Amino acid sequence: MKRRDFLTAASFASIAGVSSFTAAADSGNDKQEYFEFRQYHLNVGSKKRLVGDFLRKVGIPAMNHIGIGPVGVFNTMYGPNSPTLYVLMVHKSLDTVANSASMLMADDQYRNADFINTSLSEPAYVRMESSLMVAFKGLPQLRVPEKKPRIFELRTYESHSIKAAKKKIEMFNEGGEIKVFLKTGLQPVFFGETLIGPKMPNLTYMLVFDDLVDRDAKWKVFGGDPEWKKLRTNPEYRDTVSNITDIILRPTGYSQI
């Protein structure tokens, strides 16, 4: 694979419901969304499917009901070897970030689900990690891609200081890096500044591609773009990134992203 080696780092909601999320993202509203990104470290064997089955049947519909969504669910294609399910939850405000647990527990189907009531000796998953991001001003709302065969690239840029991290975010926004992405055919799903989470300070963004061949071709166009070459050599943005984590994800059949 090119550019960088990959490093470690009820049924689902109706199509109409997902379309409403897409329309909201394209409505021209500049209000920045919040992205909660969860990693469920799964059990092996027969219990590996417990998290996904719960999300598909109960969790995602319940989250949509209280205003969280779209909800993306992904498996690893290239990345850490341990079984992990990645869940991306879109919040319109911090209210659902702060109160989602109590709001969801008020839902009878959610509260009474076997997944919620597992015993100490039979946990549904090993552990869950979570981070919270706020969308960049340059792309304030998540873009839901077309529902067709697709893969996602999730990239996290760590910085050695808050000042450097803010400067890299500026490079994307005011500096024009997002515009170069769009001009050269790269399709961003979101850009987020991490507010709470591991390996801070950092930013994370997600791109969508048809497949790995499409990915390599589009990164090649981006890498050769004159505007990008000028931007990357701008001394103002030098030494803003100290480490990059890059993983490739596949959406589950019930993912809303």
N, C-alpha and C positions, 0 to 999 in steps of 0.2 A: 504494500500500500504506500502511496506517495505522500509527499509534503512533510509528514511527521509520522514516526512510528506511534502506534496507539499505546497509550500508557494506562496503567491502572487508575487509576483514579476511583323474580321478575325479569328479564332481559335488560340489555343496556338501554340508555336513554334514546328516545326516538330521533330519527333524522331531522325532524322539524325542530326539535330542541337544540340539536347541534347547530342547525342552520341559524337559529336565533343568536347563538354565541358568535358565529361568523359575522353576521350582519352587524352586531354590536361592535365588533373589532374594526369593521370597515365604515363605521358611521361618521368618522371625522372627529369623534370625541377625543380630546387630548388628555383626558384624565389617565394618569399612570396606574396600571394594574399591579397587583402583587402576586408573586409566584411562590407557592410552597412546593418544595421539591423533596420527596420522600424516597428513601431507599429501604426497602424491606429485605432483610437478610433472611432467606427462606430455609426451612427445614428440608432435608433430603428425603427421597423416597415418596411414599404415598401422600405425605403431608405437604409436599411442595406446592400443590395447587390450591391450598386453603385460602391464601390471601387473594389470589386472582379470582377464584370462584365467588368469594364474598364481595369483592369490588364489583364484579359484573352483575350479580343478582341483587345486592342490597346497597353496598357502599356508594357507588356512583349515583344511582337514582336519589338516594337520600341527600348526598352532597348537592346535586343539582337542585333539589327541592328547597334548600336553604340559600341558594344563590351562588354556590361554588361551581365553577365550570367555565369552559370545558375542562374535563379531566383526562389527561393522557396517561396511558399505562404502557410500559415498554419492557422488553426483555433485552439482554445484552447480546449483541452480535460479535463485537470485538471490544474487549475490556476486561475487567476483573473476572477471575475464574469462578469465584464463589457464587452460588445461585442467589440472584438478586432480582427483585422486581422494582422498577423505577416508576414513580407516580408523580405527575406534575399537575398541581391543582391551581386554578386561576381564581384569584380573589379580586372582586371589584373594589373592596375597601379593607381596612384593617379590622373592621368589626367582625367579619367572619373568621379572620385569622385568630383573633383573641377568643371568640366565643363558639367556634365550630364544635368543640367537644361536647359542651352542654347542649347546644342546639341539636346535634345529631342524637344524643342520648334521649331526647324528648320524643324521638320517632320510635314507635312501638316495634316496628319490624326490625329496625336497626338495633335497638336495645336488647331485643330478645333473640337475636341471631346467635347461632352456636359459636361463630367466630369471636363474638364479643364476650362470651361466657365460658371460654376454655379454662381448664384447670391448670394449676402450677406444673403438674406432671405432664400435661399434654398441650403445650403452647402452640398457637397457630403460626408463629414465626419466631426466629431466633432473637432478633432485635430490629428496631426501626430507627433510622437516622433522618433528621429533617433539617432543611435550611430554608431561609426566607429571603426572597429577592424583591426588589422594586424595579419595574420596567424602566428602561432608558427613555429619556425625553425624545430621542430620535426615533423611537418605535414604542410608543406608550402602551400599546395593546397587542396581545398575542395574535398572531395570524394563523388561523386554522388552515392547513393545507388541504388540497383536494384528496378525497378518499380514493386512493388507487394504490397499487403496490409501491411502497416507499420505504426508505430508511432515514434515520435521523443521526446527525452528528452533534454530539454535545461537547462543547469545548469550555474549559475553565482556565482563565488567565489569573495566576497569582502574582502579586506585587510585593516588593520588599517593604513598602511603607504606604500609609494611607494617601500621602501626597502623590506618589507614583500611580496608585490605583485610580485616583481621581483624574489624573492626567490622561491615563489610557482611556477612561470613559469619555473624557473630552475629545480625544482623538476619534472615537466612534461618532459622537454627536456633532459638535461644532467643527471638528476637523474634517468630517466628510467620509469617514471610513464606511459607515452604513450606506451612504449614497453609492460608493464604489461597489459594495456588495451587490446592490440592486442593479446597478448599471451593467455589471458583468455576468448577471444571471444567477448569482447565489440567492437562495430563497430563505431568508431568516424566518424562524417561527417566533423567537423572542430574544431580547437582550436584557439581562438582569444584573443589577448591582447587588451583591450579597450583603444583607443587613445583619443576618444571624446565621452562623454555620461554621463548618471547619475550614481550616487553611485560609483564614482571612489575613489581609484584605484580598478580595478577588471579585471578578465578574464572570458570568457564565452566559453563553448563548447557545442557541440550537438552530441548526440548519436542516432542511429537508432535501432529499435527492431521490431520484427514481431508483438508483442502485449504485454500486461502487464505481462502475465505469462512468456514470454520470457525475459522480462526486469528483473523481480525478480530473475529468475534462473541465468542469466548472472552476475548480481551484487553479487549474493551469491558466485559464483565461484571466482570472483575477490576478494571479501572480505576474502576468505579463502586461497588465494595464498600466499605461504611463502615469495616470493620476495616482495609482497606488504606489508606484515606484517613487514618485516625488514625495508622497505623504510618509512613507516608511523611512525615508532618509532625512526627514525634518528633525533637526537637533532638539526641537522643543519636546518631542515625544520619545527621545532616546532613553533606554534603560527603565522603561515603565513596566515591563513584564519579566518576572524572574523564573516562572515555571508554567508550563502548559500541560494540562491533562486533556486527553482526547479519547472519547469512546464512541462507538457506533451502536445504535439501538434499533430494534425492530418494534413496531407497534403491535400490541395484541389485537385480536379481532374486535374487541369491544372498546378499544381506545377511542376517545372523542377527538383526539389530535392526530 
